[in-house]
Amino acid sequence: MAWFEKLTGSLAEKKQYKADVRRMAALPAPYMEAAMAMHRYFMYYGGLTDGDEMITMIGDLADLWERAAADGTPVRDIVGADPVEFAEAFAEAYTGRRWIDKERARLIKAIDHAAGDGPS
């Protein structure tokens, strides 16, 4: 890993991510719209801190919508009646560390300390 990748992250991961986003952007409507909407949601909901896990998830998302477009599968047949439930179930399959994990640990530590359960 080059010195600048320690600051910016892996260039290979960034290239793969951008390639997968381009794949989704190149899909025909309505698949592109659905893929990009899920991508946007994952940027807010997912909160993954593991770059490899995020790259895998976005690549799998692109694969899912490319396959649906190739097969002509209706969007609702993929996501069902509740797109939020589908998106969150999809994201849960990628079990990397999430931003919220750090805050959960911080909360537990603070409450333990306040309750006198933790180290002083």
C-alpha positions as YAML, in Angstrom:
chain: A
units: angstrom
residues:
- id: 1
  name: MET
  ca: [0.00, 0.00, 0.00]
- id: 2
  name: ALA
  ca: [1.35, 3.38, -0.97]
- id: 3
  name: TRP
  ca: [1.71, 6.04, 1.72]
- id: 4
  name: PHE
  ca: [-1.14, 8.15, 0.31]
- id: 5
  name: GLU
  ca: [-3.51, 5.17, 0.41]
- id: 6
  name: LYS
  ca: [-3.17, 5.23, 4.20]
- id: 7
  name: LEU
  ca: [-4.84, 8.63, 4.07]
- id: 8
  name: THR
  ca: [-7.28, 8.17, 1.20]
- id: 9
  name: GLY
  ca: [-8.00, 4.43, 1.24]
- id: 10
  name: SER
  ca: [-7.27, 1.83, -1.40]
- id: 11
  name: LEU
  ca: [-7.20, 3.13, -4.96]
- id: 12
  name: ALA
  ca: [-8.23, -0.31, -6.23]
- id: 13
  name: GLU
  ca: [-11.32, -0.19, -3.99]
- id: 14
  name: LYS
  ca: [-12.19, 3.30, -5.24]
- id: 15
  name: LYS
  ca: [-11.82, 2.19, -8.87]
- id: 16
  name: GLN
  ca: [-13.99, -0.88, -8.27]
- id: 17
  name: TYR
  ca: [-16.62, 1.19, -6.49]
- id: 18
  name: LYS
  ca: [-16.75, 3.74, -9.31]
- id: 19
  name: ALA
  ca: [-16.95, 0.96, -11.91]
- id: 20
  name: ASP
  ca: [-19.89, -0.64, -10.08]
- id: 21
  name: VAL
  ca: [-21.70, 2.69, -9.80]
- id: 22
  name: ARG
  ca: [-21.16, 3.24, -13.55]
- id: 23
  name: ARG
  ca: [-22.63, -0.23, -14.20]
- id: 24
  name: MET
  ca: [-25.77, 0.75, -12.29]
- id: 25
  name: ALA
  ca: [-25.97, 4.15, -14.00]
- id: 26
  name: ALA
  ca: [-25.83, 2.40, -17.40]
- id: 27
  name: LEU
  ca: [-28.86, 0.21, -16.69]
- id: 28
  name: PRO
  ca: [-32.09, 0.88, -18.55]
- id: 29
  name: ALA
  ca: [-34.98, 2.53, -16.72]
- id: 30
  name: PRO
  ca: [-36.53, 1.50, -14.33]
- id: 31
  name: TYR
  ca: [-33.61, -0.68, -13.14]
- id: 32
  name: MET
  ca: [-31.17, 2.22, -13.06]
- id: 33
  name: GLU
  ca: [-33.61, 4.25, -10.96]
- id: 34
  name: ALA
  ca: [-34.10, 1.40, -8.49]
- id: 35
  name: ALA
  ca: [-30.38, 0.57, -8.29]
- id: 36
  name: MET
  ca: [-29.35, 4.17, -7.73]
- id: 37
  name: ALA
  ca: [-32.09, 4.71, -5.16]
- id: 38
  name: MET
  ca: [-30.86, 1.69, -3.20]
- id: 39
  name: HIS
  ca: [-27.26, 2.87, -3.56]
- id: 40
  name: ARG
  ca: [-28.20, 6.25, -2.11]
- id: 41
  name: TYR
  ca: [-30.08, 4.60, 0.75]
- id: 42
  name: PHE
  ca: [-27.07, 2.43, 1.56]
- id: 43
  name: MET
  ca: [-24.86, 5.50, 1.80]
- id: 44
  name: TYR
  ca: [-27.10, 6.72, 4.63]
- id: 45
  name: TYR
  ca: [-28.29, 3.46, 6.16]
- id: 46
  name: GLY
  ca: [-25.39, 1.09, 5.68]
- id: 47
  name: GLY
  ca: [-22.69, 2.96, 7.51]
- id: 48
  name: LEU
  ca: [-20.14, 0.26, 6.79]
- id: 49
  name: THR
  ca: [-16.60, 1.11, 7.81]
- id: 50
  name: ASP
  ca: [-15.01, -1.90, 6.14]
- id: 51
  name: GLY
  ca: [-14.12, -0.87, 2.58]
- id: 52
  name: ASP
  ca: [-13.94, -4.45, 1.29]
- id: 53
  name: GLU
  ca: [-17.41, -5.16, 2.62]
- id: 54
  name: MET
  ca: [-18.82, -2.00, 1.03]
- id: 55
  name: ILE
  ca: [-17.22, -2.80, -2.33]
- id: 56
  name: THR
  ca: [-18.69, -6.30, -2.23]
- id: 57
  name: MET
  ca: [-22.15, -4.98, -1.36]
- id: 58
  name: ILE
  ca: [-22.18, -2.38, -4.15]
- id: 59
  name: GLY
  ca: [-20.85, -4.95, -6.65]
- id: 60
  name: ASP
  ca: [-23.58, -7.38, -5.62]
- id: 61
  name: LEU
  ca: [-26.17, -4.61, -5.94]
- id: 62
  name: ALA
  ca: [-24.99, -3.91, -9.50]
- id: 63
  name: ASP
  ca: [-25.11, -7.66, -10.26]
- id: 64
  name: LEU
  ca: [-28.66, -7.93, -8.89]
- id: 65
  name: TRP
  ca: [-30.02, -5.13, -11.06]
- id: 66
  name: GLU
  ca: [-28.06, -6.18, -14.15]
- id: 67
  name: ARG
  ca: [-29.55, -9.67, -13.84]
- id: 68
  name: ALA
  ca: [-33.05, -8.27, -13.28]
- id: 69
  name: ALA
  ca: [-32.69, -6.05, -16.37]
- id: 70
  name: ALA
  ca: [-31.37, -8.93, -18.48]
- id: 71
  name: ASP
  ca: [-34.25, -11.18, -17.40]
- id: 72
  name: GLY
  ca: [-36.87, -8.43, -17.62]
- id: 73
  name: THR
  ca: [-37.87, -9.04, -14.00]
- id: 74
  name: PRO
  ca: [-40.21, -6.29, -12.75]
- id: 75
  name: VAL
  ca: [-38.74, -4.07, -10.02]
- id: 76
  name: ARG
  ca: [-41.53, -4.99, -7.57]
- id: 77
  name: ASP
  ca: [-40.73, -8.68, -8.06]
- id: 78
  name: ILE
  ca: [-37.25, -7.89, -6.71]
- id: 79
  name: VAL
  ca: [-38.01, -5.51, -3.85]
- id: 80
  name: GLY
  ca: [-41.55, -6.53, -2.96]
- id: 81
  name: ALA
  ca: [-44.09, -4.18, -1.41]
- id: 82
  name: ASP
  ca: [-41.67, -2.65, 1.09]
- id: 83
  name: PRO
  ca: [-38.44, -1.42, -0.53]
- id: 84
  name: VAL
  ca: [-37.02, -0.29, 2.83]
- id: 85
  name: GLU
  ca: [-37.40, -3.77, 4.29]
- id: 86
  name: PHE
  ca: [-35.76, -5.26, 1.21]
- id: 87
  name: ALA
  ca: [-32.87, -2.77, 1.24]
- id: 88
  name: GLU
  ca: [-32.20, -3.26, 4.95]
- id: 89
  name: ALA
  ca: [-32.32, -7.05, 4.64]
- id: 90
  name: PHE
  ca: [-29.92, -6.80, 1.68]
- id: 91
  name: ALA
  ca: [-27.52, -4.60, 3.68]
- id: 92
  name: GLU
  ca: [-27.68, -6.86, 6.75]
- id: 93
  name: ALA
  ca: [-26.09, -9.64, 4.69]
- id: 94
  name: TYR
  ca: [-22.87, -7.61, 4.76]
- id: 95
  name: THR
  ca: [-21.72, -7.86, 8.33]
- id: 96
  name: GLY
  ca: [-18.72, -5.58, 8.35]
- id: 97
  name: ARG
  ca: [-18.19, -3.06, 11.11]
- id: 98
  name: ARG
  ca: [-20.64, -0.18, 10.98]
- id: 99
  name: TRP
  ca: [-20.25, 3.39, 12.22]
- id: 100
  name: ILE
  ca: [-22.90, 2.79, 14.83]
- id: 101
  name: ASP
  ca: [-20.84, -0.03, 16.39]
- id: 102
  name: LYS
  ca: [-18.34, 2.55, 17.69]
- id: 103
  name: GLU
  ca: [-21.15, 4.62, 19.19]
- id: 104
  name: ARG
  ca: [-22.76, 1.55, 20.76]
- id: 105
  name: ALA
  ca: [-19.47, 0.69, 22.46]
- id: 106
  name: ARG
  ca: [-19.09, 4.31, 23.60]
- id: 107
  name: LEU
  ca: [-22.64, 4.31, 25.02]
- id: 108
  name: ILE
  ca: [-22.08, 1.06, 26.91]
- id: 109
  name: LYS
  ca: [-18.80, 2.35, 28.35]
- id: 110
  name: ALA
  ca: [-20.38, 5.66, 29.41]
- id: 111
  name: ILE
  ca: [-23.36, 3.97, 31.08]
- id: 112
  name: ASP
  ca: [-21.11, 1.43, 32.81]
- id: 113
  name: HIS
  ca: [-18.96, 4.28, 34.10]
- id: 114
  name: ALA
  ca: [-21.99, 6.33, 35.21]
- id: 115
  name: ALA
  ca: [-23.46, 3.32, 37.00]
- id: 116
  name: GLY
  ca: [-20.17, 2.56, 38.69]
- id: 117
  name: ASP
  ca: [-19.79, -0.75, 36.83]
- id: 118
  name: GLY
  ca: [-16.75, 0.17, 34.79]
- id: 119
  name: PRO
  ca: [-13.19, 1.16, 35.59]
- id: 120
  name: SER
  ca: [-12.74, 4.58, 37.17]
...
